[in-house]
Amino acid sequence: QNANPRRPLEGILLTLRLGSSNESQEEKIASVERLLGQIEEDSLCRYLLVLAIDKDEVCSSAASELIQRLQTRVDTSEHLESFHPITNPPKADKDQPFAICSVWDEMATVAWTNGADWV
């Protein structure tokens, strides 16, 4: 057992706006894939991914495409242990700032609940 200790499970928290332009959406999806590819360059890395998408974008074709690609990555990557998409709540008031700290808290809770050693 000491020769092969359990590698820690990192919780990666990701939230983003996909936007409305197809070009912008594809670039953001490609950017997420590049980021995960860079993380996976560490051969000892094990991680789970929590993705938070805003309520007004969660049903978009871009969100569906991103979620599908990440689900596929779970099946094909030896590093990505699990994927957990969540939906950010809508902004209560357009004049108030978005409560990003509550989103981070929910994302971290999902990561801890699913076995992350740190986020």
Buried (B, 14 or more C-beta within 10 A) or exposed (E): EEEEEEEEBBBBBBBBEBBEEEEEBEEBBEEBBEEBEEBBEEEEBBBBBBBBBBEEBBEBEBBEBBBEBBEEBEEEBEBBBBBBBBBBEEBEEEEEEEEEEEBBEBBBEBBBEBEBEEB
